Amino acid sequence: MLPMPVPPPFAAEPAVATGRPTRAEVDLGQLAANLRAIRRRIGAAVEVMATVKADGYGHGAVPSARTFLSAGATHLAVAIPEEGAALRAAGIGAPILSLTAPLAAQAALYAAHDLACSPSDADTARALSAAAVEAGRTVSVHLKLDTGMGRVGVQPDDALAFAAFLSRLDGLRLDGLMTHFSTSDEADPAFARLQLGRFGSVRRALAERGIRPTRVHAANSGAILSLPESHYGLVRPGILLYGSYPSADVVRSVKVAPVLRLRSVVGLVKTVPAGTPVSYGRHYVTSRETVLATIPVGYGDGYRRGLTDKAWVAIDGRRCPVAGRVCMDQIVVDCGPGATVRPGDEVDLIGGAGPSIAQVADWLDTIPYEITTALTARVPRVYLNGMTE
């Protein structure tokens, strides 16, 4: 079990009295609701492989995984075997697929922790076979096709020979066939459909030779939303599970909501005259007498320095712009002349009454994925509205 504070729901939280006041609150109830919304989109016959890589996109891998499994997911996906091993250490027994290309030097890790993977070269496949035999276990492998991502996977022209090769190796079981879309979150579906066509051709060719992997999967979040013919029997949602859409161009055919709220409290409050410089480099100078509030959060927490001159926070519903450069551990906000602000007042930095994850991503010219995964380990995650065991 993870030790965790248990405050009341979002709507009625007091200021944090003990522990670090800067924290990321994760609504596990909404996390489960997002997964159920995806399930309604794909139908009862299609299973969900919930992606919990990068510490559950910054939300916490173990609590997220447990929540997804309790809400109906049947498989989990991670990026690297170490992430899968951590889930196993937490007592999670569901099938886990590691998505990045396995390294031969880590073959024993996959065997020891019963992790599926997608080898794309003969040497790595042989290393996995040897590790499985030595451990007295069977390693599940998924044949990954590079249909247009250009990253990892086997080229379609090589797929038949490589599938036959994998099937002959002791200790390996060819359980899956997969690919990954590079443009499923774009308005024009043409290239995604081209990838899907290449994938379907290989699948049919394999079936003609009697190779029919049990798990066929291609759909990421964008394809779940916009490409229902790619759902097959298993889908791999990622960012959609956590309540963000992969881009502004996708059809929002699944209604989800963000589950993470980055919060802190006001530290120091002071009234300063016009002409007061604030933060490094005197980048910001007050234009009138005003109330400044210091908040203990900074780029050391993942509140990015690029938010200087762009961001605002909400203090009791009042929008207060960030004044001066974001520091490693603190920011200063300008609350305005005569503002009634007190130390300990709650601050919404992202989510809640504050700017949305999507808005922060727009300010930084990036994507929502980067906002949540950038939150560092020194920001405690506080889990609400659900259990993590």
C-alpha positions as CSV (number, residue, x, y, z in Angstrom):
1,M,0.0,0.0,0.0
2,L,1.2,3.5,-0.8
3,P,1.3,6.0,2.1
4,M,-0.9,8.9,1.1
5,P,-2.8,11.9,2.6
6,V,-6.5,11.6,2.2
7,P,-8.0,15.1,2.0
8,P,-11.7,15.6,1.1
9,P,-12.7,16.0,-2.6
10,F,-11.6,18.9,-4.7
11,A,-14.5,21.2,-3.9
12,A,-13.8,21.5,-0.1
13,E,-10.2,21.3,0.7
14,P,-8.5,23.2,3.6
15,A,-5.0,24.6,3.2
16,V,-2.4,22.0,3.8
17,A,-1.2,22.3,7.4
18,T,1.6,19.8,7.4
19,G,3.9,18.3,4.8
20,R,4.9,20.0,1.6
21,P,2.1,22.4,0.5
22,T,3.0,22.2,-3.2
23,R,1.4,19.0,-4.4
24,A,-0.3,17.3,-7.4
25,E,-3.8,16.1,-6.5
26,V,-4.9,13.2,-8.6
27,D,-8.6,12.3,-8.8
28,L,-8.7,8.6,-9.2
29,G,-12.5,8.6,-9.5
30,Q,-12.1,10.7,-12.7
31,L,-9.3,8.5,-13.9
32,A,-11.7,5.5,-13.7
33,A,-14.4,7.5,-15.4
34,N,-12.1,8.3,-18.3
35,L,-11.3,4.7,-18.8
36,R,-15.0,3.8,-18.7
37,A,-15.7,6.5,-21.3
38,I,-13.1,4.9,-23.6
39,R,-14.7,1.5,-23.1
40,R,-18.1,2.9,-24.2
41,R,-16.5,4.2,-27.4
42,I,-14.8,0.9,-28.3
43,G,-17.5,-1.5,-27.3
44,A,-17.6,-4.5,-25.0
45,A,-15.7,-6.8,-27.4
46,V,-12.5,-4.7,-27.4
47,E,-10.1,-4.8,-24.5
48,V,-8.0,-1.9,-23.1
49,M,-4.2,-1.9,-22.6
50,A,-3.8,1.1,-20.3
51,T,-0.5,3.0,-20.8
52,V,1.2,3.9,-17.5
53,K,4.7,4.7,-18.7
54,A,6.6,7.7,-17.4
55,D,5.1,7.2,-13.9
56,G,1.6,7.2,-15.3
57,Y,2.3,10.3,-17.3
58,G,3.3,12.0,-14.1
59,H,0.2,10.9,-12.2
60,G,1.8,7.9,-10.4
61,A,2.1,4.5,-12.2
62,V,1.0,2.2,-9.4
63,P,-2.2,4.1,-8.3
64,S,-3.1,4.7,-11.9
65,A,-2.5,1.1,-12.9
66,R,-4.6,-0.2,-10.0
67,T,-7.4,2.2,-10.9
68,F,-7.4,1.3,-14.6
69,L,-7.5,-2.4,-13.8
70,S,-10.4,-2.0,-11.3
71,A,-12.3,0.0,-13.9
72,G,-12.0,-2.6,-16.6
73,A,-8.5,-2.5,-18.3
74,T,-7.1,-6.0,-18.9
75,H,-3.5,-5.1,-19.9
76,L,-0.9,-2.4,-19.0
77,A,1.8,-0.8,-21.1
78,V,5.1,0.7,-19.9
79,A,8.0,2.1,-21.8
80,I,10.9,0.3,-20.2
81,P,11.3,-3.0,-18.3
82,E,12.2,-1.2,-15.0
83,E,8.8,0.4,-15.0
84,G,7.2,-3.0,-15.4
85,A,9.3,-4.5,-12.7
86,A,8.1,-1.7,-10.3
87,L,4.5,-2.6,-11.1
88,R,5.3,-6.3,-10.3
89,A,7.0,-5.3,-7.1
90,A,3.7,-3.5,-6.1
91,G,1.8,-6.8,-6.6
92,I,0.3,-6.1,-10.0
93,G,-0.2,-9.3,-11.9
94,A,-1.9,-8.2,-15.1
95,P,-0.2,-8.6,-18.5
96,I,2.4,-5.9,-19.0
97,L,3.9,-4.9,-22.4
98,S,7.1,-2.8,-22.6
99,L,6.8,-0.6,-25.6
100,T,10.4,0.4,-26.4
101,A,12.8,-1.9,-28.2
102,P,14.2,-4.4,-25.7
103,L,17.9,-4.5,-25.2
104,A,19.7,-7.8,-25.3
105,A,21.6,-6.9,-22.1
106,Q,18.2,-6.7,-20.2
107,A,16.7,-9.9,-21.5
108,A,16.8,-11.5,-18.0
109,L,14.7,-8.6,-16.7
110,Y,11.9,-9.4,-19.0
111,A,12.0,-13.1,-18.1
112,A,12.3,-12.5,-14.4
113,H,9.3,-10.2,-14.2
114,D,7.0,-11.8,-16.8
115,L,7.1,-8.7,-19.1
116,A,6.1,-8.9,-22.8
117,C,8.2,-7.0,-25.3
118,S,8.6,-6.4,-29.0
119,P,12.1,-7.5,-30.3
120,S,12.9,-6.3,-33.8
121,D,16.3,-7.9,-34.4
122,A,17.6,-11.4,-34.3
123,D,20.3,-11.0,-31.7
124,T,17.9,-9.5,-29.1
125,A,15.3,-12.2,-29.8
126,R,18.0,-14.9,-29.2
127,A,19.0,-13.2,-26.0
128,L,15.4,-13.2,-24.8
129,S,15.0,-16.9,-25.7
130,A,18.2,-17.8,-23.8
131,A,17.0,-15.8,-20.7
132,A,13.6,-17.4,-20.8
133,V,15.0,-20.9,-21.1
134,E,17.5,-20.2,-18.2
135,A,14.7,-18.9,-16.0
136,G,12.4,-21.8,-16.9
137,R,9.8,-19.3,-18.1
138,T,8.1,-18.2,-21.4
139,V,8.5,-14.6,-22.6
140,S,5.5,-13.1,-24.5
141,V,6.6,-11.2,-27.6
142,H,4.5,-8.9,-29.8
143,L,5.7,-8.5,-33.4
144,K,5.8,-4.7,-34.0
145,L,5.5,-3.4,-37.5
146,D,7.1,-0.1,-38.6
147,T,4.3,1.0,-40.9
148,G,5.4,4.6,-41.0
149,M,6.6,5.8,-37.6
150,G,10.2,5.2,-38.6
151,R,11.2,4.5,-35.0
152,V,11.2,0.8,-33.9
153,G,9.7,-2.3,-35.3
154,V,10.2,-4.6,-38.3
155,Q,9.6,-3.4,-41.8
156,P,6.5,-4.9,-43.4
157,D,8.5,-6.7,-46.1
158,D,10.5,-8.5,-43.4
159,A,7.6,-9.3,-41.1
160,L,6.8,-12.8,-42.4
161,A,10.3,-14.1,-42.1
162,F,10.8,-12.5,-38.7
163,A,7.5,-13.9,-37.3
164,A,8.5,-17.4,-38.4
165,F,11.9,-16.9,-36.8
166,L,10.4,-15.8,-33.5
167,S,8.0,-18.7,-33.5
168,R,10.9,-21.2,-33.7
169,L,12.8,-19.8,-30.7
170,D,12.5,-21.7,-27.4
171,G,11.1,-19.8,-24.5
172,L,9.3,-17.2,-26.7
173,R,5.6,-17.1,-27.4
174,L,4.3,-14.9,-30.3
175,D,1.3,-13.4,-28.6
176,G,0.8,-10.1,-30.3
177,L,0.9,-8.1,-33.6
178,M,1.1,-4.3,-33.3
179,T,2.0,-1.0,-34.9
180,H,2.0,2.6,-33.9
181,F,0.4,5.6,-35.7
182,S,2.4,8.8,-36.2
183,T,-0.4,11.1,-37.3
184,S,-3.6,9.8,-35.8
185,D,-4.0,13.1,-33.9
186,E,-4.0,15.2,-37.1
187,A,-7.0,16.4,-38.9
188,D,-6.1,14.6,-42.1
189,P,-6.4,10.9,-41.6
190,A,-4.8,9.9,-44.9
191,F,-1.4,8.8,-43.6
192,A,-2.9,7.0,-40.6
193,R,-5.1,5.1,-43.0
194,L,-2.1,4.3,-45.2
195,Q,-0.4,2.8,-42.1
196,L,-3.5,0.8,-41.2
197,G,-3.6,-0.6,-44.7
198,R,0.1,-1.8,-44.5
199,F,-0.7,-3.3,-41.1
200,G,-3.8,-5.1,-42.4
201,S,-1.8,-6.5,-45.4
202,V,0.8,-8.1,-43.1
203,R,-1.8,-9.4,-40.8
204,R,-3.6,-11.2,-43.6
205,A,-0.3,-12.5,-45.0
206,L,0.6,-13.9,-41.6
207,A,-2.8,-15.6,-41.2
208,E,-2.4,-17.3,-44.6
209,R,0.7,-18.9,-43.2
210,G,-1.1,-20.0,-40.0
211,I,0.4,-17.3,-37.8
212,R,-2.4,-15.6,-35.9
213,P,-1.3,-13.7,-32.8
214,T,-3.9,-13.5,-30.1
215,R,-3.6,-9.8,-29.5
216,V,-3.8,-7.4,-32.5
217,H,-3.5,-3.8,-31.5
218,A,-2.8,-0.5,-33.2
219,A,-5.0,2.3,-31.8
220,N,-3.5,4.9,-29.6
221,S,-5.5,7.8,-28.2
222,G,-5.9,9.6,-31.5
223,A,-7.0,6.4,-33.3
224,I,-9.4,5.5,-30.6
225,L,-11.1,8.9,-31.2
226,S,-11.0,9.1,-35.0
227,L,-10.2,5.7,-36.5
228,P,-12.6,3.0,-35.2
229,E,-11.5,0.5,-37.9
230,S,-8.1,0.4,-36.1
231,H,-9.6,-0.8,-32.8
232,Y,-9.3,-4.6,-33.5
233,G,-9.6,-6.5,-30.2
234,L,-7.3,-4.3,-28.1
235,V,-6.5,-0.6,-27.9
236,R,-3.7,1.3,-26.2
237,P,-4.9,4.6,-24.8
238,G,-2.4,7.0,-23.2
239,I,-3.0,10.7,-22.7
240,L,-6.7,10.2,-23.2
241,L,-6.9,8.2,-20.0
242,Y,-5.5,11.1,-18.0
243,G,-8.1,13.5,-19.4
244,S,-6.3,15.4,-22.1
245,Y,-6.8,15.1,-25.9
246,P,-3.7,14.4,-28.0
247,S,-4.2,17.5,-30.1
248,A,-6.6,20.3,-30.9
249,D,-7.4,18.6,-34.2
250,V,-8.9,15.3,-33.0
251,V,-12.6,14.5,-33.0
252,R,-13.6,14.5,-29.4
253,S,-15.7,11.4,-29.7
254,V,-14.9,10.4,-26.1
255,K,-15.7,12.8,-23.3
256,V,-12.8,12.9,-20.7
257,A,-11.7,15.3,-18.1
258,P,-8.2,16.1,-16.6
259,V,-7.5,14.3,-13.3
260,L,-4.5,16.3,-12.1
261,R,-4.5,19.6,-10.2
262,L,-1.2,21.2,-9.3
263,R,-1.7,23.3,-6.1
264,S,0.3,25.1,-3.5
265,V,-0.3,27.8,-0.9
266,V,0.8,31.4,-0.5
267,G,4.0,31.8,1.5
268,L,4.9,35.4,2.0
269,V,2.7,38.5,1.3
270,K,3.9,42.0,1.0
271,T,2.8,45.4,-0.3
272,V,5.4,47.1,-2.4
273,P,5.5,50.6,-4.1
274,A,5.6,51.3,-7.8
275,G,9.0,50.7,-9.3
276,T,9.8,47.6,-7.3
277,P,11.8,45.0,-9.3
278,V,10.8,41.4,-8.9
279,S,12.9,38.2,-9.3
280,Y,16.1,37.6,-11.3
281,G,17.3,40.3,-13.7
282,R,14.7,42.9,-12.6
283,H,12.7,41.4,-15.5
284,Y,9.5,42.6,-13.9
285,V,9.0,46.0,-12.3
286,T,5.8,47.0,-10.6
287,S,3.9,49.9,-12.3
288,R,1.9,50.8,-9.2
289,E,1.7,50.0,-5.5
290,T,0.6,46.4,-5.4
291,V,0.4,43.2,-3.3
292,L,2.9,40.5,-4.1
293,A,2.6,36.9,-3.0
294,T,5.4,34.3,-3.0
295,I,4.5,30.7,-3.7
296,P,6.9,27.8,-3.1
297,V,7.0,26.2,-6.5
298,G,9.4,26.5,-9.4
299,Y,11.1,24.8,-12.3
300,G,12.7,22.4,-9.8
301,D,9.1,21.1,-9.4
302,G,8.4,21.0,-13.1
303,Y,6.7,24.5,-13.1
304,R,8.6,25.5,-16.2
305,R,10.7,28.7,-16.4
306,G,9.2,29.3,-19.8
307,L,6.0,30.3,-18.1
308,T,7.6,33.7,-17.2
309,D,5.6,36.5,-18.7
310,K,2.8,34.1,-19.7
311,A,1.2,32.3,-16.8
312,W,-1.2,33.3,-14.1
313,V,-2.4,31.4,-11.0
314,A,-5.7,31.5,-9.1
315,I,-5.8,32.5,-5.4
316,D,-9.3,32.1,-4.1
317,G,-10.5,32.4,-7.6
318,R,-8.6,35.6,-8.4
319,R,-6.3,35.5,-11.4
320,C,-2.8,36.7,-10.5
321,P,-0.1,36.9,-13.1
322,V,3.3,35.5,-12.5
323,A,5.6,38.5,-11.8
324,G,9.1,38.2,-12.9
325,R,11.1,35.1,-13.8
326,V,10.1,31.7,-12.6
327,C,12.8,30.5,-10.2
328,M,13.9,27.0,-9.3
329,D,11.9,26.9,-6.1
330,Q,9.6,29.9,-6.0
331,I,7.5,32.2,-8.0
332,V,6.1,35.6,-7.2
333,V,2.6,36.7,-8.4
334,D,1.1,40.2,-8.6
335,C,-2.2,40.2,-6.8
336,G,-3.1,43.8,-7.5
337,P,-3.5,46.9,-5.4
338,G,-5.2,46.4,-2.1
339,A,-5.7,42.6,-2.6
340,T,-6.7,40.6,0.4
341,V,-4.3,37.7,0.4
342,R,-2.9,35.8,3.4
343,P,-0.1,33.3,3.9
344,G,-1.6,29.8,3.7
345,D,-4.2,30.8,1.1
346,E,-4.7,28.0,-1.5
347,V,-3.3,28.5,-4.9
348,D,-4.3,26.6,-8.1
349,L,-1.3,26.5,-10.4
350,I,-2.7,24.1,-13.0
351,G,-6.3,22.8,-13.1
352,G,-9.1,23.7,-10.8
353,A,-9.6,27.5,-10.9
354,G,-6.2,27.8,-12.5
355,P,-5.2,27.5,-16.1
356,S,-5.9,24.1,-17.7
357,I,-3.2,21.7,-18.7
358,A,-3.9,22.5,-22.3
359,Q,-3.6,26.2,-21.7
360,V,-0.2,25.7,-20.0
361,A,0.9,23.5,-22.9
362,D,-0.1,26.3,-25.3
363,W,1.9,28.9,-23.4
364,L,4.9,26.7,-23.6
365,D,4.3,25.7,-27.3
366,T,4.3,22.0,-26.3
367,I,1.8,19.2,-25.7
368,P,-0.1,18.2,-22.5
369,Y,2.0,15.0,-22.2
370,E,5.1,17.2,-21.4
371,I,3.3,19.2,-18.7
372,T,2.3,16.3,-16.5
373,T,5.4,14.1,-17.1
374,A,7.6,17.1,-16.2
375,L,6.4,17.3,-12.6
376,T,9.3,16.1,-10.5
377,A,9.5,13.6,-7.7
378,R,9.7,16.3,-5.0
379,V,6.0,17.2,-5.8
380,P,4.0,14.8,-3.7
381,R,1.0,13.1,-5.4
382,V,-2.1,13.2,-3.3
383,Y,-4.8,10.7,-4.3
384,L,-8.5,11.5,-4.0
385,N,-11.7,9.7,-4.6
386,G,-10.4,6.2,-4.9
387,M,-8.2,3.4,-3.5
388,T,-4.7,2.5,-4.5
389,E,-4.7,-1.1,-3.2
